[in-house]
Amino acid sequence: MGEFFNLTDFRLILPQIILCVFGLGILLTDPWLERGQKWFSGVMALTGVVFSAWTLRLLYGDLRLLSEFMAEKARHVKFTPELAGLRGSIVVDHFFIFFSALFLAATALIILLSLRYLEIEQEHHGEYYALMLFATVGMMFMASGMDLVVLFMALETMALSFYVLAGFLRGDRRSNEGALKYLLLGAFSSGVLAYGFSILYGLSGSTNLTVIARALAGRVAEPTAPADLLVLAAVGSVSVGMFFKIAAVPFHQWAPDVYEGAPTSVTAYLSVASKAASFAMLLRIFLTALSPIRADWELLVVVVALATMTVGNLAALTQTNVKRMLAYSSIGHAGYILLGLIAGNETGLKGIAFYLLAYVFMNIGAFAIVILLRRQGVIGDELEDMNGLAQRNPAAAWLMLLFLLSLAGIPPTAGFVGKYFIFLALIEAEQYVLAVIGVLYILPAVYYYLRIVQHMFLRDITDPAEPRMSAAQVVAISACAFVTLAACLLAEPYINFAASSVLVPFGR
């Protein structure tokens, strides 16, 4: 047994183990809680996130010690510090630390926003928080996985949790419909992805990403017609599966319906954490296993990125439901992030990381204001529900304006810095046409975000009720607002944190 699992392996996956333990603890204790005590499950989940973050910090310290030790041993050799575990099937590196920190931050924020929201929906159950913790476990393995089997199991752990969370409002037909669509299309995309993984295994005889990369590099060096066809089939299948997970066009159809139907807190979580985890997995696969055949997938990513920006931004123009509008906005943002992968340089990869960091906080912040509008008998997710918000709750209106400006990429917000790095990377890579197109698509984004602003500040009040924030919601929204501003005005530590996560493509 020690040959396959030892204390070192245990230490490397301790953040995930802690989340599993707390998730199981919630399932065991929740049935004993009275209706008015359900908040304890949320507090327990938040405690699990804090302990997981603490162990993640310890792993970060181990990486720093390893980096200092290796710097002394080989002063003139560039290397990436990493700790491998489970016989090389997972790796703890700065890439994993960065994305895991994002997942835990998003989970903590959504737990805080959910405490009051679930009470209003009368669906305050411990399973909700347990599923969130289990989804986070899957996300963390998606960021650390170096093996196709680990990555696929992690992806399905996350996806299965979200299938249930999307339909958590059992009495809401929209929630049920969205969850069913998500399940059916998600199962199809997982099947296509598994088919692509099977081809990669057939080509290399291994499920390890590094071994697969070496095998593909050998086939590129000595190409044969059958091998080329198999490589293209693998690239196509893997790309389709991953593009579905990030809601890229033309595999985006599930996103608007799921975002609109799911509980708003779940929509916020799905839009940021799931997308960040899917991009982490996509980067692991494309920059490691598929890096030697970049020429076979680069054009495909270019086409998908352009289509994603086009459909996402133009479709959002006509939406009257705020959650659907933010869903199409999320699709458009996926296109921008793909531009960083197309650039392929260090600036582009740093831009992806920073963009995702900014996106987590500004998007959760925007959805948090939508959550505030939910009360008994009013869903609060239509544009008309925003009417006169500046008079009803000035703080909420101004915070929403901040988050919308950041989503549009307007300074001085984190969204502006994220887009700056993406455009800079494209210019450095001499992709001038893509840079110009990306800049132009900011215009429709500004327009549909300003539609919300118009309703908040210029429309007459149609609902006199004043949205009120709970203490937990104040903490979550304040954290989102702080990072959205600080990541631009005090950008250096955030940029350095994002830069530390950059993966070195295989073979470089």
N, C-alpha and C positions, 0 to 999 in steps of 0.2 A: 504493500500500500504506500509506503514511504517513497517508492520510486515514482509514483504518479502524483502524490500530493504530500507536501511537507509544510512546515511552519512558515517558510518563506512565501510559499503560494498563499497560505492563509492570510498572511500580512498584506499581500498585494491585493487581495479581494475583500479585505476587511470592511471598507466603506459599503460595499454591496451587501455583505453579510449583515451588517448592522441594520440596514434598511429592511432586509428580509425579516429579521428578528422582530423589529418594531411593527412591521406589517402584520405578521402572524399574531403578535401580542394584541394588536387592535382587534383582529377578528375574534380572539378569544375573550376579550374583556367587554367588547361593545354590547353583546346580548344582555349583560348584567346591568347596563346603564339605563336609567330612566330617561324619558323623552327630554327633559330639561337638562340632562347631564351629557348629552351627546358631544358637547364642545370638548369634553375630555379626550375623545378620540382624535380630534384635531390637534390638541396640545401634545398628545402622545406622538402623533406623526411629525409635528414640528420639532419635538425633542429628538426623534430619530434622525431627522435631517441635520440637526446641529451636531450630533455625535458623529455622523457620517462625514460631515465637513471637517471635524476635528481630526479624524483619522486620515482624511485626504491631505490635510495640512502636514501631518507627520510624513506621509509619502513624499510630499514636495520637499521636505527637509532632507529625506534620504537622497533624493535626486540632486540636491545642491551639494551634499557631501560627496556624492559620486563624481559630480562635475569638478569639484575642487581637487579631488584625488587624481582624477585622470589628467587634469590640467598640469599638475605637478609631474606626472609620469611622462606625458607626451606633450610638451609645450608647443610644438610646431605642427601638431596633427589636429585637424578639425574633426570633431566627433559630436554625436548626439547622445546625451546621457539617457539611458533607459534601463529598466529592470524587467526582465522577462520572467514569466511564470507559467505554470501548468504546461510544462514541456514546450514552451514557446508559443502556445496558443493565445496568450494575452501578453500585453506589454504595458508597463506603466512608464510613461514619458511625459514631457511637458504638454504634449497634445492632449493626452488623457486628462491631465490635471486641469487644463483650461476648460475643456468641454464639461467635465464633471462638475466643476465649480458653477458653470452656467446652469446645468441641470438642477443642481441643488438650490441655487438661488431662485430659479423659476418655480420649483416645487414649493419652497418656503413662501414665496409671494402668493401663489395660488391658494395655499392652505389658509393664509391670513384673509384673503378675499372671500373664501368659501364659507367661513364660519357663519356669517350672518345670511349669506345668500341661500344656503341650504335650509336654514330655518324658515325663510320666506317661502321657499319652494315646498316646504314640508317633506323634504327627502333627506333629512340629516341622519345618515347611516354610516357606521364605521367602515363598511366595505369601500366607500368612496375614497377615504384616506388610504386604506390599505392598497387599493388598486393604483393610486398615485405613487406610492412607494415602490410597488412592484414594477410599474412602468419606468421609474427612475433607475431601478436596477438594470433593466434591459438597456436603457440608454447608455449607462456607464459601460456596460460590456460592449456596446456598439462602438464606443470611442476607444476601447482598449483591445478589441479583438484583432488578432493576427491570423485567424484561422476561419475558413468559410463556415464551418459548422458552428463555431462560437458566434460569429456574426449573424447567422441565420436564426439561431435560437434566441439571441438577444433581440433581434428585430421582432420576432414573433411574440416574445414576452412583452415588449412594449405595445405592439399592435393589439394583442388580445386584451390588454388592460384598457386601451382606448376604445375598442369596440364596445365594451360594457359601459365605460364612462360616457360615451356619446349618447347612449340610450338610457341614461340613468333616470331621466324623468319618465317613469313608466306610464303615467297618465297623459303624456303629451304626444300627440300623433306625429308632430314634426320631429321630436326626438327619436321616436321609434323608427320613422322612415329614414332619417339620416343615419342612424346606427346600422340599419339593414343594408343600405347602399354602401356604407363604409366597409361592412363585413364582406359583402359579395365582391366588390371591386378589389378590396385588400387581399382577399384569398386568391383572386386571379393573378394579381401582381406578384404575390409571394410565389405562386406556382411558376410564373415566368422567370423570376429571379432564381429559384431553385434549379430550373432547367439550365440557366446560364452558368450557375455554380458547377453543375454536373459536367458541363463541357470543359470548364477550366480544370476540373479534377481529371478528366480524361486526357487533356493535353499535357498535364504535368505529372500525374500520378500522385499528387499531394493536395491537401487542403490548406497548406500554409501559404500565406500571401507571398512571402519572399521566394519560396521554392517555385511558385507559379510564375513569378516575375522572371526568374532565371530561365525557366522553360520557354516562356514566350520570347525572351531575348534571343535564345538559341534558334527559334523558328524564324525570327526576323532576319537573323544572320544567314540562314540557309532556307529561304522560302520555298514552299512547294504549293501547288494549287489546292489540294485537299486541306492542307494545314491552314492556308489563308481563309478558306471558306469556314472552317471550324472557328478560327479566331474571330471572324466577323460575326458568326452566330453567337459566340460567347459575349462579345462586346454588345451586340444588339439586345440580347436577353437581359444581361445585367443592367444595361442602361435603362431599359423599359421599367424593370423592377424598381430601380432607384429613383427614376424620374417620377414615378407614381408617388413614392413616399414623400418627396419634396413638393408635390403638387405642381409639377412643371407641365406645360402644354406639350402634347395633347392628352396628358394623363391627369388632368386637373379636375375632371367633371365632378368628382366626389366632394371636393372642398367646399363650394358654396352651400350645398345642401346640408352637409355635416356641420359646418360652422353655424348655420342659422338654426338648425334643429337641436344641437347639443346644448346642455346647460351653459350659460355664458362663461362661467368659471372654467369649465372644461374646454370650451372653445378657445379661451385665452391660453390655456395650458397646451392644447393641441397645436395651436398656431406657432408657438415659439419653441417649446421643448422638443416636440416631435420633429419639427423642421431642423432644429439644430443637431439633434441626434442623427437624423437621416443624412445631413450634410457631413457630419463627422465620419459616418460609415462610408459615404460616397468618396470622401477624400482618402480614406485608408485604402479603398479598393483601387481607385483610379491613379493615385500617386505611388502605390506600391505594386500591386499585382499587374495592373494594366499600364504602368508607366512606360515599359519598352515599346508598346504599340500605340503611343500617343497619336501618331498619324492616322490611325484607324478610327479614333473616337473624337478627335478635336473638331472636325467639321460638323459632326452630329451635335455636339454640345453647342456650337455656335448657332446652328439652326434652332435648336430647342430654346436657347437663351433668348434669341430675338422673338420667337413666337410667344414665349412666356411673358416677356415684357409687354408685347403688343396686346395680347388677349387680356392679361391681368389689368393693365391700366385703362384700356378702352372699355372693357366690360364694366369696370367699376363706375364709369361715368353715369350710367343709367340706373344705378341701384338706389332704392329708397329705404332698404333695410340696412342699418348700420353694420350689423354682423356680416351680411353678404358683401357689403362694400369693403369691409376690412378683409374678408376672405379673398376677394379679387386683388386687393392691395397686397396681400400676402403672396399671391401668385406672382405679381409683378416683382416683388422683392426677391423672390427665388431666382428670377431672371438676372437681376443685378449681381447676385452672389455667384451665379454661374460664370459671369464675365470675369471674375477673379480667377476662376479655374482655367478659363481660356487664355488669359494672360500668362499664367503658368510660372511667373517669376516670384521672387520673394515678396515683393510689394503686393502682388495679387493675393498670395496666400495669407499674408498679414492682413490685407483688406477684408478677406472672407471672415477671418476670426473676429476682427474688430466690428465688422458689420453685424455679425450674429450677436456679439455682446450688446451692441446698441439696440438691436432689434428686440432682444428679450425684454429689456426694460421699457422701451418706448411702446411696444405693442401691448404688453401686459398693462401698462398704465392707461392706454386708450380703452382697453376692454374693462378696466376697473371702473372707469367713469360710466360705461354702459351698465355695469353691474349695479351701480348706485341708483340707477333709474328704475330698477326692478322693485316692485312692491306688490302687495296683495291685489290681484285683479288687473295689474298693468305689467306687461312684459318689458316695455321700455327700450326696445331695440329698433324702433322706427325713427326716421329722421324727424318726424313730427313730434316725437317724444323729447327731442332736444330743444324745442321751441322755448325761447326765453330763459334758458338755463342760467345765463349771466345775471338775471334778476333773482331767480329762485335760489341759486347757490353759486355766487361769484367765484369762490375758490375752485369748485369743480370745473366751471367753464374755462377759467384761465389755465388750469392744469391740462385740460383736454386740448386747448390750443397749443400748449407746449408740446404735448405728445404728437399732435398732428403735424406741427412744423418739423419735428424730428423725423417723422415718417416720410415727409416730403423731401427731406434733405436740405432744410433751410438753416443757416447759422443763426445763433451760436448753439447748436445742438449736436448730440452724438451722431444722429443720422447724417448730418453734413460731413463729418469726418469720415464715416464709413464710405459714403459715396466718393469722397475725395480720393481715398486710397484705391478704390476700384478704378476710377478714371485715370489716376496716375499710373497704375499698373498697365493699363491698356496703352497709354502713350509710350511708356518705356518699352513695351512689346511691339510698338509700331502698329497697333491695331486702331488706327485713327478713326476709321469709319464706325467701328463699334462704340468708341468713346463718344462720338458725336451723336449717334442714335441714342445712347444711354442718357446723355444730357437732355436731348429733346423730349424723352419720355417723362422727364420731371414735370413738364408743363401740364399734361392731363392729370398727373397725380396731385399737383397743387390745386387744380380746379376742383376735383371731387373731395379733397380734404376741406377746401374752403366752403363747400356746400354745408358741411357740418358746422363750420364756424358761423356761417350766415344764420343758420337756424338757432344757434346758441345766443348770438349777440344782436341780431337784427329782426328776428321774428317776434311777434306778440306772444305772450304766454297763453297756451291753450290748456295747460294743466297746472293749477296753482300749487300743487303739492311740492314741498321743499325736500329734495333728496338729502338724506343725512348719512354721514359716515360713522361707522362704528370705530372703536379705538384700533382694532386690528386692521381695518381698511385704511385708516389714516397712516399707520406705520407702513403698509405696503405701498400706497400711492406716493408717500413722501420719499421712500427709497427709490422708486421708479423715477420720480422727478429729479432727485439728487443726481443719480447716475446719468440721466439724459442730459443734464447741464454740465456736470463735472467732467464727463468724458470728452467734452469739447473745450471747456474753459480751463480745465486742469488735466489735459489729455495725456501727458507723458506716462504716468503709471499705467493707464489703461492701454496705451499703445504698446508699452513694453510687455505687458502681460499677454496681449494678443500676439506680439512678435515672438514670444517664447514658445508659442504653440506651433510654429511653422514646421511642417513636415518636409524633409528633404526627399524629393522624388527618387525612386529606385534608379541606381546607375549614375547618379551625380556625385 
